[in-house]
Amino acid sequence: MSLLDTPLWEVIQSSLSAKVWSGLIEAIGDTLYMTVISSLIMLVFGLVGGIILAIMCPDGLIPVRGTYTVLGWVINVFRSLPQMVMIIIMIPVARLFFGKSYGTNACIIAIAASCIPMYARIVESSLLEIGKGKIEAARSLGSTNFQIITRILIPETLPSLLRGFTVAVIGVISMTALAGMFGAGGIGDIAVRFGYQRFQHDVLLACIYILVILVQGTQWVGSFLSNRILRKRCLLASADGGDRKKKHKKQVVVENQNIIKDNTEEKKVFVKKEAIL
């Protein structure tokens, strides 16, 4: 159905029909496949790149100004390229690895290459938030640089790293939709071929629903895991703990009110006795 000749409400109803969604099952699978594989590649290389940037910065564990400058410059170059330009640039690389420049596997390279620099900078900024006092204390106890990275930097910044990874995964989801214009398949391909070129706006709305669900689900999982770690470290009050505190305060107030009532009643009885005497 098209909004050009069909009322909006009928298009919305059609976008929720089983006929439309049955044609999106394969596209959903392709989008999830590209998102998961690209996110794993981004996690590994982005985490390593961010750690290298953090430890080699002028105030890092192993200050190497030349390597830090060159690596930072390369990352900034990749970050400055728009996603569409990155996909076009990575076409020869995809052809080198897979023998073709289209398909889900071919576009995974472009998606990962576009999101790795962003996540590397997120990791670097998270690791640099650790106070120097903790690092100096670990050094004074004889900890090696590897031990400081694995036992202090990463564990201390794990909630922040999870939030940053959540943001990066959402960026991957948005790029998978864009990669559909270049033959990657998935939800983006369906949205372009049917929703844009053929004016089937009910299919376009269904694609929007899927992308919104994926993004909301990813954000919820990332926030849940991050907050769970913070609660275990007693850095974030849980909802149950807040309810218990409120109930405890109410109980204390009620008990105080009862004590005041008892005292006033005892005073009244004492005054009556004195009046009789």
N, C-alpha and C positions, 0 to 999 in steps of 0.2 A: 504494500500500500504506500501511496505517496501523499504527502501533505499538500501537493498541488491540486488534487481533486478529491481528497478525503478529509473529513473533519478530524481534528486532533485526537478527540476521545476514541474514535474508532481505530486510529493508528496505534494509540497506546494499548488498546485491547488486543490488537493483532500482534504487537510486540511481545505480549505475554503468552501467546498461544503456543501449543506444543509443536505446531507445524514449523514455526520460526526457530524455536530452540532446538529442534531435532537436527536442523542443518548447521548448528553451531558447535556440536559436540566435538567434532574433529578439530575445529579451529581452537576451541578451549584447550584441548590436549596439546596442540602445537604451542600455544602461548605459555602454558605451564611448563612445557619442556624447555623452551627458550629461556624462561625466567629462572628456573631452577639451575640449569647448567651455567648460564651467564652469571648468576649470583654467586655460585660456588667458585668460579674462576675469579670473579671480582674480589671475593672474600680472601682468597689465598694471596693473590698478587697485590691487592690493595693493602692488606695487613702487613705484608712483608715490606712493601714500599713505604708505608707510613712509619713503620718501626725504624727503617734505615734513615728516613728523614729526621725522625725525632732524636736518634742517638748521634747523628752526624752534624746536627745544627751547632752553631757556635757555643751554645750553652748545654749541649748534650753530653752523653756519657763518653763518646769518642768523637770529639770535634774534628771534622775534616771539612774545612771550608770549601775546597775545590770540588770534591765529590758532591757535597750538599748543594752547591750552586748549580752544577751541571744537571743533577737529577731534578732539582726544583724547576729549572728552566724547561727541561723536557716535559715534565708534568704540566706546567703552565701552558706549553704549546698545545698539548693534546686537549687540555681543558678549554682552550680558546676556540676550538673548532666546533661548529654546530653539529648536532647529531646527524643531520642529513649529509653533511660534508664528510663526516667520519665514515658513514656507510659507503659512500662513493669511493673514498680513499682505500678502504679495506677490501674492495672487490678483487683486486689482483692477489691480495694475500689469501682470500678465501678460495680463489681459483687454484692457487698454489697448493693448498692443503687438501681440498676436497674435489678438485677438478671441475668445479662449476661455481658460478658467482651468485646463485639463487638457492633458495631452500632454507630450512630452519638452521641446519648446521653451519651453512656459510655465513648467515647473518649473526650467529652467536659470537663470532670473532669481532665483528664491528661493535656489537652491543657491549661486550666485555671491555674492548679497548676504549670505548667512550666513557665507561663508568669507573674503571680502575683508578684513573687519576683523581677523580672526585673523592672516592672513598679513601685513597691514600692521604689526601689532605685532611679529611675528617679524622683519620686515625692519628695523624701527626698532631693536630690541635688537641685531641683528647689526651694523648700521652704527655704533652707539654704542660698539662694542668697539674701534674703531680708536683708537690712541693719539693724543693731541693733538700729540705731537712730530712725527709724520709730516705732519699737516695744517699745522702751523706751518712746517715745512721747505718744503713745497710753496708756501705763501704767500710765503715769503722769496725763492723763485725766480721769483716773478711769476705763479704759476698763478691762474687765475680760479676762482670757485666751481664753475662747470660742469666745468672740467677736473679739479678736486679730486674731484668726485662721480664722473665717468666714468673717471678714470685711477687713483684711489686708493681711494675708499670701496668702490665696487662690485667692482673686481678683487680687492682685498684680502680682502673678505668673501664672495667667490663660493662657496667650499665651505660656509660656514655658511648662505648663502642657498639653496643647493641642498638642504641637509638640511631647512631650514625649509619649502621648497616641497614636499619629499617628504611631510613630516608633513601639510601642508595638503591635498595631493592625496588622501591616505588619508582625511582628513576629508570630502572631496568624495565619495569612493566610499561611505562610510557614509551620507552624506546622500542619495545617489541611491537607496539601498535604502529609506530612510525615505520619500522622495518617491513611491515606488510605492504607498503607501497613499492618495495624493491624485490618482491617475490619471496618474502620470508614465510608467507602463510600466517596463520593465526587470526586473531580477532581483527587486527589492523587490515589485513587483506580482505576480509569479509566486509568490513565497514567501507572500504574504498570501492571495491568492485560492485557491491550491491547497494550500499547506502548512498554513495556519492555518484557513481557512474550510471546506475540504473534507477536512481530515485526511489529505492525501496526503503523508505524512512522507518518502517517498523523494524526492519533488520538492523538499521543503524541504531535505533533506540535500544534494542536488545544487546548490541555490542557495548553500548554505553553502560548498561546495567552490569554487565560482566566486569568491565574495567573498574567500575566503582566498587563492586563487591571484592575484587582482588585487592585493591588499594586499601579499603577499609579493613579487610581481614589481616593484611600484612601489618598495618599500623597497630591494630589491636594486639596481635601476637607480640610485636616488638615492645610495645608499652607494657604488656603484662609481664613479660620476662624481665624487663629492666626494673619494674617496680617490685617484682618478687625478690630480686637480689637486694634491692635497697631495704626492703622490709626485713630480710634475714640479717642485714647488717644494722638494723634498728635506726636507719637513716630516714625512714618514711613511715609515718603512722598508718596502720591498716584501718580499714573501715570498721572491723570488729572491735579493734582496740578503742576507736573513737566512740563507738556505741556503748562499750562497757564503761568508759569514763563518764559519759553522760548519765548512764543509769546510776553509777556510783554517786555522782553529784546529786542526783534527784533523791536517792535514798538518804544521803546525809542531810539534805534540806528538810525532808519529811521527818527524820528523826529529831532534828533540832526543833522543828515546829511542835512536835509532840512533847518534847521536854519543856518547852516554854509553856504549853497548855497545862501540863501537869503542875508546873511551878505556880502558875497563876491560880489554879484551882486550890492548891495547898494554902496559898496566901489568903484566899477568900474564906476557907474553912477556919484558918487561924484567927482572922479578923472577927468572924461570927462568934467564936468561942470567947474572945476577949470582951465582945459586946455583951454577951450573956453574963459573964462574970462581973 
